[in-house]
Each structure stands twice: as structure tokens, then as C-alpha cells.
Amino acid sequence: MPAGRTLAVVGANGAGKSTLLDLIGGTLTPDRGTIRVGARELSRGGGRPRVVPAEERRIGTLTQDALLFPHLSAVENIAFGPRARGIPARAARAEAADWLERVGLPGTDQRRPRELSGGQQQRVALARALATRPGLLLLDEPLAALDVATAPQIRLLLADEIRRTGVTAVVVTHDLLDAIVLADEVAVLAAGRIVESGPTLHVVERPRTPFAAALAGVNLLTDPATGDLLRIRPADLALHAEPGPGRWAARVLATEAAASGVRVRLIMDDGAHLAADVPAAAGAGYRPGGRVHLSVRGMDA
């Protein structure tokens, strides 16, 4: 990935996302292969292993837990990175105070983490990560623990600061908005392998794998007549009690509230997961385990 760009890594639980970040960050060593940031080799597995210690990698990390030093004030938490770079204490604190201004927390210099809200702590954690002037920033679901009012603010702050500083970033997320707002490119992981990748909007608009389709809020189906891959919105799937031409068999997994009524979660006989939206009045008729048949509206005439 070119310098100065952001890659979103997505995939189901157990796909290998956290393992990837641990390998890049230096808490895991690869059995084979090489990890490089720019021209710098950080890890090499195989017969001649090489590992650069995590603290020497110039990699910043931001997780869903701010992980601030509880005994240090906000300004001292941020100054920790500059001081580790050899900057004198007074200059490091001045730089940290500038960062507090940038992330919208003026006047909080002397507050300890326990005196800050979750969103404020995450702002301090972002400033601390960027104050180290990392060559690479790793973001491990940094918004997952924030409430719905705070997360959009921190998401936009993250996007602004990543672009302003020009840092290269890798973000692991389950949220489509994170990928759209933060990332230039998306990579979909499955069983430790990249199964789909490309520019963010291309992957979102034309997903080729079930997980990417679910992330984008569409279903993937194969047209039985042509073999073409169909990308179908949940609202465009019709559910039927009986089989018929052009219909696929499926089993109900669960139901949940949706903007248009009720979303029915389905699993097909081949294991593919789908979603169909039905009116609220019809939602009670779909119980987990029940068999249904589905078609695409406009193709089932």
C-alpha cells in the first residue's frame, strides 16, 4: 500500500484481523514471509528469522480501549511519545498541549483519565498515538466502545488528522462507515487470506464476497438462468411459503427491527447468509428454523 493512504481490513470473527495487526505491531512473529513498512524490514520468518522489537518500529496504535496511563494527566500522556523521542520535558509538554487543541480538548491538560469521558479519553489516545510521529498507525476498532453520539465526532476527527498528518494507516473495523470515511482501500480477510480487495467505493458498490456484501448491506445470489452474480438489496427479496420457478430455498435464522419493518435473516442450503425486509405486520410469521423460498422482485413473474 502506498505511503499516506489508509487500508480498512474487514472480515468475520476469526478471519485473522487481530493476528494481522499483531504481526505488524510486533507482538507476533511470522512463521514465514516478510513484513515491511516502506523499505524497512520489521519481521522475517523462515530459516533466517529477524524481528525488530515492537518499541523500535515507529508504529502507533489506537484500540477501542484508550489505554491511557491512569496516573498521568492528559498532557503528560500525550507528552510520553515526544519524550521517548528524546525531546526535553518542557518542549514535549508544549507539543502535547498543541495536540490537545487539535483534538478539541483545550483546558484539559491536568485532568487524569478518570476525569474524562470515554470520547475525551479516545481523543487523548489519538493525540498520544500521533504525537509519536509514527511511520504507521494501527487502528483496531477504535470507535467500537463509543456511544452513537460520540463515535461520528471521533470518526471525523480521525479522518481529518490522518489526512492532515499524512500518516499511513491500517484500520480493522466491522462498521461500513469507518471504511467509507477513513479508508482509501478495503481488504476482506477470510481464514487468514485476502479474498477481496480494492478501492473502498468499488468494493462497497460491487462486492464479490459474502462478507463484503453483508458489510455493504446487499445480498449476493447467482442467477440460475445465466450464472451471473446478482447484488440484491434486502427490500428487493420476496419471501414465499411454497417453491416455484426462479426461487431459492432457505431457512430462517432470526428476525430484527429494520427501517422498513422487519429484517429476516436467512441461511441458504449452501450456507450463504441473506437478509430480506418484510412489512412489520408480516414479521411474526417468520420463526427461526422455518423454511421459506425467496425470489428477486421483478424476476419472479
PETA-V441169 format. One record per run of one state. SS is the DSSP state (a for helix, b for strand, c for the rest). FROM is the first residue (numbers start at 0). TO is the last residue. If there is no record, write none. Layout:
BEGIN
ss->[SS/SS]
from->[FROM/FROM]
to->[TO/TO]
END
This chain:
BEGIN
ss->[c/b/c/a/c/b/c/b/c/b/c/a/c/b/c/b/a/c/a/c/b/a/c/a/c/b/c/a/c/b/c/a/c/b/c/b/a/c/a/c/b/c/b/a/b/c/b/c/b/c/b/c/a/c/b/c]
from->[0/5/11/16/25/33/37/39/44/49/51/53/56/58/63/72/73/84/88/102/111/112/115/117/131/135/140/147/165/167/172/175/182/184/190/192/199/205/209/216/217/222/228/233/236/240/247/258/260/268/272/278/279/283/290/296]
to->[4/10/15/24/32/36/38/43/48/50/52/55/57/62/71/72/83/87/101/110/111/114/116/130/134/139/146/164/166/171/174/181/183/189/191/198/204/208/215/216/221/227/232/235/239/246/257/259/267/271/277/278/282/289/295/300]
END
